[in-house]
């Protein structure tokens, strides 16, 4: 560890690269922390309970209450459910209800899905830049490897949330049409 810390000293060869690597790593880590909080905490916490409670209201045909319940949540999946139930309640023509619910779901999905995947590619780029800079200056550039692991976890979780929004939205549309 002390050898690594010494590599930041101006007496060490390639010390400039170490500082650049550290700055790139810290920026990537900042993006990682923000994405972790948004995906794992803000977009995921309480999701199962929300869907269970929302599903009960829909199955009991209490659509007004289901709509209010969805509006009261900030979860991305709640916004999709809000759009679906809102479209169902606003559509007077039963033949067009399914198309209206699908269109409403798609519109919300197009805004929510990018929010889940935002900045993840930047983290990957930061990890790659750190690694390449490390190979130019010193082997310590491999400190970026944790960013690569974080990118993998964030991609996996954001894709899971996106798939769940699609799946649950389709189930609600099917149950209401």
C-alpha positions as a Markdown table, in Angstrom:
| # | Residue | x | y | z |
|---|---|---|---|---|
| 1 | Unk | 0.0 | 0.0 | 0.0 |
| 2 | Unk | 2.8 | 2.4 | 0.8 |
| 3 | Unk | 4.4 | 1.7 | -2.6 |
| 4 | Unk | 1.2 | 2.6 | -4.2 |
| 5 | Unk | 1.0 | 5.9 | -2.2 |
| 6 | Unk | 4.6 | 6.7 | -3.1 |
| 7 | Unk | 3.7 | 6.4 | -6.8 |
| 8 | Unk | 1.7 | 9.7 | -6.4 |
| 9 | Unk | 4.9 | 11.5 | -5.4 |
| 10 | Unk | 6.7 | 13.7 | -8.0 |
| 11 | Unk | 9.9 | 11.7 | -7.3 |
| 12 | Unk | 8.1 | 8.6 | -8.8 |
| 13 | Unk | 8.1 | 7.9 | -12.6 |
| 14 | Unk | 4.7 | 8.3 | -14.1 |
| 15 | Unk | 3.2 | 10.1 | -11.1 |
| 16 | Unk | 1.2 | 12.4 | -13.4 |
| 17 | Unk | -0.7 | 9.4 | -14.7 |
| 18 | Unk | -1.5 | 8.3 | -11.1 |
| 19 | Unk | -3.2 | 11.6 | -10.4 |
| 20 | Unk | -5.1 | 11.5 | -13.7 |
| 21 | Unk | -6.1 | 7.9 | -12.9 |
| 22 | Unk | -7.3 | 8.9 | -9.5 |
| 23 | Unk | -9.3 | 11.8 | -10.8 |
| 24 | Unk | -11.0 | 9.7 | -13.5 |
| 25 | Unk | -11.7 | 7.0 | -10.9 |
| 26 | Unk | -13.2 | 9.4 | -8.4 |
| 27 | Unk | -15.5 | 10.8 | -11.2 |
| 28 | Unk | -16.5 | 7.3 | -12.2 |
| 29 | Unk | -17.1 | 6.4 | -8.5 |
| 30 | Unk | -19.3 | 9.5 | -8.1 |
| 31 | Unk | -21.5 | 8.4 | -11.1 |
| 32 | Unk | -21.6 | 4.9 | -9.6 |
| 33 | Unk | -22.8 | 6.1 | -6.3 |
| 34 | Unk | -25.5 | 8.2 | -7.9 |
| 35 | Unk | -26.7 | 5.4 | -10.1 |
| 36 | Unk | -26.6 | 2.9 | -7.3 |
| 37 | Unk | -28.8 | 5.1 | -5.2 |
| 38 | Unk | -31.2 | 5.8 | -8.0 |
| 39 | Unk | -31.5 | 2.2 | -9.2 |
| 40 | Unk | -31.2 | 0.2 | -6.0 |
| 41 | Unk | -32.9 | 2.6 | -3.6 |
| 42 | Unk | -35.2 | 5.1 | -5.3 |
| 43 | Unk | -36.4 | 2.8 | -8.1 |
| 44 | Unk | -36.5 | -0.5 | -6.4 |
| 45 | Unk | -37.4 | -0.1 | -2.7 |
| 46 | Unk | -41.0 | -1.1 | -2.0 |
| 47 | Unk | -41.6 | -2.3 | -5.6 |
| 48 | Unk | -43.0 | -5.7 | -4.6 |
| 49 | Unk | -45.3 | -4.3 | -2.0 |
| 50 | Unk | -46.5 | -1.6 | -4.4 |
| 51 | Unk | -47.3 | -4.2 | -7.0 |
| 52 | Unk | -49.1 | -6.5 | -4.5 |
| 53 | Unk | -51.3 | -3.6 | -3.2 |
| 54 | Unk | -51.9 | -2.2 | -6.6 |
| 55 | Unk | -52.8 | -5.6 | -8.0 |
| 56 | Unk | -55.3 | -6.2 | -5.2 |
| 57 | Unk | -57.0 | -2.9 | -6.1 |
| 58 | Unk | -57.1 | -3.7 | -9.8 |
| 59 | Unk | -58.5 | -7.2 | -9.1 |
| 60 | Unk | -61.2 | -5.7 | -7.0 |
| 61 | Unk | -62.0 | -3.3 | -9.8 |
| 62 | Unk | -61.2 | -0.3 | -7.6 |
| 63 | Unk | -59.6 | 1.6 | -10.4 |
| 64 | Unk | -60.0 | 5.1 | -9.0 |
| 65 | Unk | -58.2 | 3.9 | -5.8 |
| 66 | Unk | -55.6 | 2.1 | -7.8 |
| 67 | Unk | -55.0 | 5.3 | -9.8 |
| 68 | Unk | -54.6 | 7.4 | -6.7 |
| 69 | Unk | -52.3 | 4.8 | -5.1 |
| 70 | Unk | -50.1 | 4.8 | -8.2 |
| 71 | Unk | -50.0 | 8.6 | -8.3 |
| 72 | Unk | -48.8 | 8.6 | -4.6 |
| 73 | Unk | -45.7 | 6.6 | -5.5 |
| 74 | Unk | -42.5 | 7.8 | -7.1 |
| 75 | Unk | -41.4 | 4.3 | -8.3 |
| 76 | Unk | -40.9 | 4.1 | -12.1 |
| 77 | Unk | -43.3 | 1.1 | -12.2 |
| 78 | Unk | -45.9 | 3.2 | -10.4 |
| 79 | Unk | -45.8 | 5.7 | -13.2 |
| 80 | Unk | -46.4 | 3.0 | -15.8 |
| 81 | Unk | -49.3 | 1.7 | -13.8 |
| 82 | Unk | -50.7 | 5.2 | -13.4 |
| 83 | Unk | -50.7 | 5.7 | -17.1 |
| 84 | Unk | -52.4 | 2.4 | -17.8 |
| 85 | Unk | -55.2 | 2.8 | -15.3 |
| 86 | Unk | -55.6 | 6.4 | -16.2 |
| 87 | Unk | -56.0 | 5.5 | -19.9 |
| 88 | Unk | -58.5 | 2.8 | -18.9 |
| 89 | Unk | -60.6 | 5.2 | -16.9 |
| 90 | Unk | -60.5 | 7.9 | -19.6 |
| 91 | Unk | -61.4 | 5.6 | -22.5 |
| 92 | Unk | -65.1 | 5.3 | -23.0 |
| 93 | Unk | -64.9 | 3.0 | -26.0 |
| 94 | Unk | -64.2 | -0.6 | -24.8 |
| 95 | Unk | -62.8 | -1.6 | -28.2 |
| 96 | Unk | -60.1 | 1.1 | -28.1 |
| 97 | Unk | -59.3 | 0.6 | -24.4 |
| 98 | Unk | -56.4 | -1.9 | -24.9 |
| 99 | Unk | -54.8 | 0.3 | -27.6 |
| 100 | Unk | -55.1 | 3.4 | -25.4 |
| 101 | Unk | -53.6 | 1.6 | -22.3 |
| 102 | Unk | -50.7 | 0.3 | -24.4 |
| 103 | Unk | -50.0 | 3.7 | -25.9 |
| 104 | Unk | -50.1 | 5.3 | -22.5 |
| 105 | Unk | -47.8 | 2.6 | -21.1 |
| 106 | Unk | -45.4 | 3.0 | -24.0 |
| 107 | Unk | -45.2 | 6.8 | -23.6 |
| 108 | Unk | -44.3 | 6.6 | -19.9 |
| 109 | Unk | -42.0 | 3.7 | -20.5 |
| 110 | Unk | -40.0 | 5.8 | -23.0 |
| 111 | Unk | -39.3 | 8.4 | -20.3 |
| 112 | Unk | -38.7 | 6.0 | -17.4 |
| 113 | Unk | -36.4 | 3.5 | -19.1 |
| 114 | Unk | -33.7 | 6.0 | -20.1 |
| 115 | Unk | -33.7 | 7.3 | -16.5 |
| 116 | Unk | -32.8 | 3.9 | -15.3 |
| 117 | Unk | -29.9 | 3.5 | -17.7 |
| 118 | Unk | -28.6 | 7.0 | -17.6 |
| 119 | Unk | -24.8 | 7.5 | -17.0 |
| 120 | Unk | -24.1 | 3.7 | -16.8 |
| 121 | Unk | -22.1 | 3.9 | -20.1 |
| 122 | Unk | -20.1 | 6.8 | -18.7 |
| 123 | Unk | -19.0 | 4.7 | -15.7 |
| 124 | Unk | -17.8 | 2.0 | -18.2 |
| 125 | Unk | -15.9 | 4.6 | -20.1 |
| 126 | Unk | -14.2 | 6.0 | -16.9 |
| 127 | Unk | -13.1 | 2.4 | -16.0 |
| 128 | Unk | -11.7 | 1.9 | -19.4 |
| 129 | Unk | -9.9 | 5.2 | -19.4 |
| 130 | Unk | -8.4 | 4.5 | -16.0 |
| 131 | Unk | -7.2 | 1.1 | -17.1 |
| 132 | Unk | -5.6 | 2.4 | -20.3 |
| 133 | Unk | -4.0 | 5.3 | -18.5 |
| 134 | Unk | -2.6 | 2.9 | -16.0 |
| 135 | Unk | -1.1 | 0.8 | -18.7 |
| 136 | Unk | 0.5 | 3.9 | -20.1 |
| 137 | Unk | 1.9 | 5.1 | -16.8 |
| 138 | Unk | 1.9 | 2.3 | -14.2 |
| 139 | Unk | 0.1 | -0.9 | -13.5 |
| 140 | Unk | -1.8 | 0.8 | -10.7 |
| 141 | Unk | -4.3 | 1.8 | -13.3 |
| 142 | Unk | -6.0 | -1.4 | -12.6 |
| 143 | Unk | -7.6 | 0.3 | -9.6 |
| 144 | Unk | -10.5 | 0.9 | -12.1 |
| 145 | Unk | -11.5 | -2.7 | -12.0 |
| 146 | Unk | -14.1 | -2.0 | -9.3 |
| 147 | Unk | -15.8 | 0.4 | -11.7 |
| 148 | Unk | -16.2 | -2.4 | -14.2 |
| 149 | Unk | -17.8 | -4.6 | -11.6 |
| 150 | Unk | -20.1 | -1.7 | -10.6 |
| 151 | Unk | -21.1 | -1.2 | -14.3 |
| 152 | Unk | -22.0 | -4.8 | -14.6 |
| 153 | Unk | -24.2 | -4.7 | -11.5 |
| 154 | Unk | -25.9 | -1.5 | -12.5 |
| 155 | Unk | -26.6 | -2.7 | -16.0 |
| 156 | Unk | -28.0 | -5.9 | -14.7 |
| 157 | Unk | -30.3 | -4.2 | -12.2 |
| 158 | Unk | -31.5 | -1.4 | -14.5 |
| 159 | Unk | -32.3 | -4.0 | -17.2 |
| 160 | Unk | -34.2 | -6.0 | -14.6 |
| 161 | Unk | -36.3 | -3.0 | -13.6 |
| 162 | Unk | -37.0 | -2.2 | -17.3 |
| 163 | Unk | -38.1 | -5.7 | -18.0 |
| 164 | Unk | -40.3 | -5.8 | -14.9 |
| 165 | Unk | -42.0 | -2.5 | -15.9 |
| 166 | Unk | -42.8 | -4.0 | -19.4 |
| 167 | Unk | -44.0 | -7.3 | -17.9 |
| 168 | Unk | -46.2 | -5.8 | -15.1 |
| 169 | Unk | -47.6 | -3.2 | -17.5 |
| 170 | Unk | -48.6 | -5.9 | -19.9 |
| 171 | Unk | -50.2 | -8.0 | -17.1 |
| 172 | Unk | -52.3 | -5.0 | -16.0 |
| 173 | Unk | -53.3 | -4.2 | -19.5 |
| 174 | Unk | -54.4 | -7.8 | -20.0 |
| 175 | Unk | -56.3 | -7.8 | -16.8 |
| 176 | Unk | -58.1 | -4.6 | -17.6 |
| 177 | Unk | -59.0 | -5.4 | -21.2 |
